[in-house]
Amino acid sequence: PSLLLTIGCFVVMAASEGSTTDTRTELPPLIACAGNCGFYGDPSRLNLCSKCYRSLLTQAQVLPEQRAIQHLLQQSGYSSLDDVKVAVMYRELYPPNPEDEQEPEGAESWITTTPPLSQFDSVPERGASACTYIAAVTALRMVLRGESPTADIWSDCIVRGVRAFHEAKEKDPALQGAAGVSEVLPYVLPVLGLPSHAHLVDVHERVVGLYSQPGQPEAEFLELLGPNGYPRFGKEGLVDCLNHVLTSFVPDAEGDCAEIGLVLTRPPESYCVVRNENGQVFFRDSHRRKQHDFVSLESFMTWLRKDKSFSSPLSGCSLIMNQVGVYVLVPTVSGQMHEVLLGGAE
């Protein structure tokens, strides 16, 4: 040990005397040569001694370039040079916008971890076309019970919605595909422990067109949307419609907001948007694990304007796939007075 210490001190002193710019305070760590030759290696030479490192460089010079390129591609996550070319061209043609990848202030996304993870999860059973039922369950729990769709409640909403879907298609095979909100309510109410015939909510419908053909007269476009067509169209029309609906209830005397439950349909999918008494907004999508929470209506609207999924106009798709149905579930007098005992529902 004393000899090793003496040699180490000598090296440091020699370096100090030979250069006034050396700021080292210790020697490199001792490590056996990676070539298992019996000498010490040097971290700056890939933990090899000088002899093994020279041998490595000699063999690397004759390595075929194709093998080196293939290794580089694998390390970068590509399988071929053609994949790299596609990635480069994509980035040049469609440069990413950093703002699109940032969550707006007051917005939080999370991934479901409590089974069922989505409507396609077989826990306890799968409901491939159950999205409208799940959205209705979630909206009803908000407007009748004041329950925000937290992770556990959202998981339970999926279970109950899938159950309602299977019961509906057994009684009426026509409901195993797409179904309207009013059609699913008689099957959703029982899974919440309520009579199927109970008139606890009224359903108010608005239809927003996201895309119209160039040059199409506005009157003709609105006529295609039907009597509940919203007068504005496009993404801004949807933003305006949802903003109007979600602010249509003023705070009460205590400053609390009225709970609001919406079912949104854009064929072939349905979603749910609810607002609780504190003004928080929740966007729920039973097809996917990623969910979105917002501290305020403003943060939800900011996110909606940036969204490139369910709210984006698609000029190459049919008119029906560019329509968003906004269904507002408004409690009736009976619904406001009814004691909803969801905790005891089977």
C-alpha positions as CSV (number, residue, x, y, z in Angstrom):
1,P,0.0,0.0,0.0
2,S,2.8,2.4,0.8
3,L,4.4,1.8,-2.6
4,L,1.1,2.4,-4.4
5,L,0.6,5.6,-2.4
6,T,4.1,6.8,-3.3
7,I,3.7,6.1,-7.0
8,G,0.3,8.0,-6.9
9,C,1.8,11.0,-5.2
10,F,4.6,11.0,-7.7
11,V,2.2,11.0,-10.7
12,V,0.2,13.9,-9.3
13,M,3.4,15.9,-8.5
14,A,4.8,15.2,-12.0
15,A,1.6,16.4,-13.6
16,S,1.5,19.5,-11.4
17,E,5.1,20.4,-12.3
18,G,4.6,19.8,-16.0
19,S,1.5,21.9,-16.3
20,T,0.1,24.9,-14.5
21,T,-3.5,24.2,-15.8
22,D,-4.0,20.7,-14.3
23,T,-6.8,21.0,-11.8
24,R,-7.1,17.3,-10.9
25,T,-7.6,16.5,-7.2
26,E,-7.4,12.8,-7.6
27,L,-6.3,10.0,-9.9
28,P,-8.8,8.1,-12.1
29,P,-10.4,5.1,-10.3
30,L,-8.5,1.8,-10.3
31,I,-10.2,-0.8,-12.5
32,A,-9.1,-4.1,-13.9
33,C,-8.7,-4.1,-17.7
34,A,-11.9,-5.1,-19.4
35,G,-9.7,-7.4,-21.6
36,N,-8.9,-9.5,-18.5
37,C,-5.2,-9.3,-19.4
38,G,-4.0,-8.8,-15.8
39,F,-3.3,-5.1,-16.0
40,Y,-5.2,-2.0,-14.9
41,G,-7.5,-0.4,-17.4
42,D,-8.1,3.4,-18.0
43,P,-11.7,4.8,-17.9
44,S,-10.7,7.1,-20.8
45,R,-9.9,4.1,-22.9
46,L,-13.1,2.2,-22.3
47,N,-11.6,0.6,-19.2
48,L,-8.9,-1.1,-21.3
49,C,-5.1,-1.0,-20.8
50,S,-3.0,0.6,-23.5
51,K,-2.2,-2.7,-25.2
52,C,-5.8,-3.9,-25.4
53,Y,-7.0,-0.5,-26.5
54,R,-4.6,-0.5,-29.4
55,S,-5.7,-3.9,-30.4
56,L,-9.4,-2.7,-30.3
57,L,-8.6,0.2,-32.6
58,T,-6.9,-2.0,-35.1
59,Q,-9.9,-4.4,-35.3
60,A,-12.4,-1.6,-35.4
61,Q,-10.6,-0.1,-38.5
62,V,-11.4,-3.3,-40.5
63,L,-15.0,-3.7,-39.3
64,P,-17.4,-3.5,-42.2
65,E,-19.3,-0.2,-42.4
66,Q,-22.6,-2.1,-42.8
67,R,-22.2,-3.7,-39.4
68,A,-21.4,-0.3,-37.8
69,I,-24.5,1.3,-39.4
70,Q,-26.7,-1.5,-38.3
71,H,-25.6,-1.2,-34.7
72,L,-26.2,2.6,-34.9
73,L,-29.7,2.0,-36.2
74,Q,-30.5,-0.5,-33.5
75,Q,-29.2,1.8,-30.8
76,S,-31.4,4.6,-32.2
77,G,-34.5,2.5,-32.4
78,Y,-34.6,2.1,-36.2
79,S,-34.6,-1.2,-38.1
80,S,-33.2,0.1,-41.4
81,L,-31.7,3.1,-43.1
82,D,-35.1,3.6,-44.9
83,D,-36.8,4.1,-41.6
84,V,-34.3,6.8,-40.8
85,K,-35.0,8.6,-44.1
86,V,-38.8,8.4,-43.4
87,A,-38.2,9.9,-39.9
88,V,-36.0,12.7,-41.3
89,M,-38.4,13.6,-44.0
90,Y,-41.4,13.5,-41.6
91,R,-39.6,16.0,-39.3
92,E,-38.9,18.3,-42.2
93,L,-42.4,18.2,-43.6
94,Y,-44.3,18.2,-40.3
95,P,-42.0,19.9,-37.8
96,P,-43.2,19.4,-34.2
97,N,-44.7,22.4,-32.3
98,P,-43.4,22.4,-28.8
99,E,-46.5,24.1,-27.5
100,D,-48.7,21.1,-28.7
101,E,-46.8,18.8,-26.5
102,Q,-47.1,20.9,-23.3
103,E,-50.1,20.5,-21.0
104,P,-52.0,23.8,-20.6
105,E,-51.8,25.4,-17.2
106,G,-54.3,23.8,-14.9
107,A,-54.6,20.6,-17.0
108,E,-53.4,17.2,-15.8
109,S,-53.4,13.9,-17.7
110,W,-53.2,10.5,-16.1
111,I,-53.3,6.8,-17.0
112,T,-55.8,4.4,-15.6
113,T,-54.2,1.7,-13.4
114,T,-57.3,0.3,-11.6
115,P,-59.0,-2.5,-13.6
116,P,-60.9,-2.3,-15.9
117,L,-58.4,-0.1,-17.7
118,S,-60.9,0.6,-20.5
119,Q,-64.1,-0.7,-22.0
120,F,-62.0,-3.4,-23.8
121,D,-60.6,-4.8,-20.6
122,S,-62.3,-8.1,-19.7
123,V,-62.7,-7.1,-16.0
124,P,-65.3,-8.5,-15.4
125,E,-66.5,-8.4,-19.0
126,R,-65.6,-6.6,-22.3
127,G,-67.9,-4.0,-23.8
128,A,-66.5,-3.0,-27.2
129,S,-69.5,-0.8,-28.0
130,A,-70.3,0.3,-24.5
131,C,-68.9,3.9,-24.7
132,T,-72.3,5.7,-24.7
133,Y,-73.5,3.6,-21.7
134,I,-70.3,4.4,-19.8
135,A,-70.5,8.1,-20.6
136,A,-74.2,8.2,-19.4
137,V,-73.3,6.4,-16.2
138,T,-70.6,9.0,-15.5
139,A,-72.7,12.0,-16.3
140,L,-75.6,10.7,-14.2
141,R,-73.4,10.1,-11.2
142,M,-72.3,13.8,-11.4
143,V,-75.7,15.4,-11.9
144,L,-77.7,13.2,-9.5
145,R,-75.1,12.4,-6.9
146,G,-72.4,15.0,-7.3
147,E,-69.6,12.4,-7.8
148,S,-66.6,13.5,-9.7
149,P,-65.0,10.7,-11.8
150,T,-61.9,10.1,-9.8
151,A,-59.8,7.0,-10.7
152,D,-61.8,4.6,-8.5
153,I,-65.2,6.0,-9.5
154,W,-64.2,6.1,-13.2
155,S,-63.3,2.4,-13.0
156,D,-66.7,1.6,-11.4
157,C,-68.4,3.7,-14.1
158,I,-66.8,1.5,-16.8
159,V,-68.0,-1.7,-15.0
160,R,-71.6,-0.4,-14.7
161,G,-71.7,0.9,-18.2
162,V,-70.5,-2.3,-19.7
163,R,-73.1,-4.2,-17.6
164,A,-75.8,-1.9,-18.9
165,F,-74.6,-2.4,-22.5
166,H,-74.8,-6.2,-22.2
167,E,-78.3,-6.1,-20.7
168,A,-79.4,-3.7,-23.4
169,K,-78.2,-5.9,-26.3
170,E,-79.8,-9.0,-24.8
171,K,-83.2,-7.3,-24.6
172,D,-82.9,-5.4,-27.9
173,P,-80.3,-6.7,-30.4
174,A,-80.5,-3.3,-32.3
175,L,-78.7,-1.7,-29.3
176,Q,-75.5,-3.8,-29.7
177,G,-74.1,-1.2,-32.0
178,A,-74.4,2.6,-31.9
179,A,-77.2,3.8,-29.6
180,G,-78.5,7.3,-28.7
181,V,-78.4,8.7,-25.2
182,S,-82.1,8.5,-24.7
183,E,-82.0,4.9,-25.8
184,V,-79.4,3.9,-23.2
185,L,-80.9,5.6,-20.2
186,P,-83.5,2.9,-19.4
187,Y,-80.6,0.4,-19.1
188,V,-78.2,2.7,-17.4
189,L,-80.6,3.7,-14.5
190,P,-81.0,0.2,-13.2
191,V,-77.2,-0.4,-12.8
192,L,-77.3,2.7,-10.6
193,G,-80.0,1.2,-8.4
194,L,-82.8,3.3,-10.0
195,P,-86.0,2.3,-11.8
196,S,-85.6,2.1,-15.5
197,H,-88.8,4.2,-16.1
198,A,-87.8,7.0,-13.6
199,H,-87.9,10.4,-15.3
200,L,-84.9,11.8,-13.4
201,V,-83.2,13.8,-16.2
202,D,-84.1,15.6,-19.4
203,V,-81.8,15.3,-22.3
204,H,-81.0,18.5,-24.3
205,E,-79.3,17.9,-27.7
206,R,-77.1,20.2,-29.8
207,V,-75.2,19.1,-32.9
208,V,-72.0,20.8,-34.0
209,G,-70.6,20.3,-37.5
210,L,-66.8,20.3,-37.5
211,Y,-66.4,20.5,-41.3
212,S,-68.4,21.8,-44.2
213,Q,-67.6,21.5,-47.9
214,P,-65.9,24.6,-49.4
215,G,-68.5,27.0,-50.8
216,Q,-71.4,25.2,-49.1
217,P,-74.1,27.7,-48.1
218,E,-74.5,28.0,-44.3
219,A,-78.2,27.5,-44.4
220,E,-77.7,24.2,-46.3
221,F,-75.1,23.1,-43.8
222,L,-77.3,23.8,-40.8
223,E,-80.2,22.0,-42.5
224,L,-78.0,18.9,-42.7
225,L,-77.4,19.1,-39.0
226,G,-81.1,19.0,-38.2
227,P,-83.2,21.1,-35.9
228,N,-80.7,20.9,-33.1
229,G,-77.8,22.1,-35.2
230,Y,-75.5,24.7,-33.6
231,P,-75.2,27.9,-35.7
232,R,-71.4,27.9,-35.6
233,F,-69.2,25.1,-37.0
234,G,-65.6,23.9,-36.9
235,K,-63.5,23.5,-33.8
236,E,-64.3,27.1,-32.7
237,G,-68.0,26.2,-33.0
238,L,-67.5,23.2,-30.7
239,V,-65.5,25.3,-28.2
240,D,-68.2,27.9,-28.3
241,C,-71.0,25.4,-27.8
242,L,-69.3,23.6,-24.9
243,N,-68.4,26.9,-23.3
244,H,-72.0,28.0,-23.5
245,V,-73.3,24.7,-22.0
246,L,-70.8,24.5,-19.2
247,T,-71.5,28.1,-18.1
248,S,-75.2,28.0,-18.5
249,F,-75.7,27.4,-14.8
250,V,-74.6,30.4,-12.5
251,P,-73.2,29.8,-9.1
252,D,-75.7,29.6,-6.2
253,A,-75.9,31.9,-3.2
254,E,-73.0,30.0,-1.5
255,G,-70.8,30.4,-4.6
256,D,-70.9,26.8,-5.6
257,C,-71.5,25.8,-9.3
258,A,-74.2,23.5,-10.4
259,E,-72.9,20.0,-11.4
260,I,-73.2,19.5,-15.2
261,G,-73.0,16.2,-17.1
262,L,-72.5,15.9,-20.8
263,V,-72.3,13.0,-23.2
264,L,-70.4,13.8,-26.4
265,T,-70.8,11.6,-29.4
266,R,-68.7,11.6,-32.5
267,P,-69.2,8.4,-34.5
268,P,-68.1,5.9,-33.8
269,E,-67.1,7.0,-30.3
270,S,-68.7,8.6,-27.3
271,Y,-67.1,10.6,-24.4
272,C,-68.1,12.3,-21.2
273,V,-67.4,15.8,-19.9
274,V,-68.6,16.7,-16.4
275,R,-68.1,19.8,-14.2
276,N,-68.4,19.5,-10.4
277,E,-69.6,22.1,-7.8
278,N,-66.0,23.5,-7.5
279,G,-65.8,24.3,-11.2
280,Q,-63.4,21.5,-12.0
281,V,-63.9,19.8,-15.4
282,F,-63.2,16.2,-16.2
283,F,-62.9,14.6,-19.7
284,R,-63.4,10.9,-19.8
285,D,-62.7,8.5,-22.7
286,S,-63.5,4.8,-22.1
287,H,-61.7,3.7,-25.2
288,R,-58.3,4.7,-23.9
289,R,-56.4,4.7,-20.7
290,K,-55.3,8.4,-20.8
291,Q,-57.7,10.7,-19.0
292,H,-57.8,14.5,-18.5
293,D,-58.6,16.6,-15.5
294,F,-58.9,20.4,-15.4
295,V,-58.9,22.8,-12.5
296,S,-61.2,25.2,-14.3
297,L,-63.4,25.7,-17.4
298,E,-60.7,28.0,-18.8
299,S,-58.0,25.3,-18.7
300,F,-60.4,22.8,-20.3
301,M,-61.1,25.3,-23.1
302,T,-57.4,25.9,-23.7
303,W,-56.8,22.2,-23.9
304,L,-59.8,21.8,-26.3
305,R,-58.5,24.4,-28.7
306,K,-55.1,22.5,-28.9
307,D,-56.7,19.1,-29.1
308,K,-56.0,17.1,-32.3
309,S,-58.1,14.1,-31.6
310,F,-61.9,14.0,-31.1
311,S,-62.4,17.7,-31.8
312,S,-60.4,18.0,-35.1
313,P,-62.2,18.5,-38.4
314,L,-61.4,15.7,-40.9
315,S,-62.1,16.7,-44.5
316,G,-61.5,13.2,-45.8
317,C,-64.3,11.6,-43.6
318,S,-68.0,11.6,-44.0
319,L,-70.4,14.3,-42.7
320,I,-71.6,12.0,-39.9
321,M,-68.0,11.5,-38.6
322,N,-67.6,15.3,-38.6
323,Q,-70.6,15.8,-36.3
324,V,-70.3,16.1,-32.5
325,G,-73.6,15.5,-30.6
326,V,-73.6,17.4,-27.3
327,Y,-76.2,15.9,-24.9
328,V,-76.8,17.7,-21.7
329,L,-78.3,15.7,-18.8
330,V,-80.4,18.1,-16.7
331,P,-82.1,16.8,-13.5
332,T,-85.8,17.1,-13.4
333,V,-87.6,18.1,-10.2
334,S,-87.9,14.4,-9.4
335,G,-84.2,13.9,-10.0
336,Q,-83.3,16.8,-7.8
337,M,-85.4,15.4,-4.9
338,H,-84.5,11.8,-5.4
339,E,-82.0,10.2,-3.0
340,V,-79.6,8.3,-5.2
341,L,-78.0,5.5,-3.3
342,L,-75.3,4.5,-5.7
343,G,-73.2,2.9,-2.9
344,G,-75.8,0.2,-2.4
345,A,-76.4,-0.5,-6.1
346,E,-75.6,-4.0,-7.2
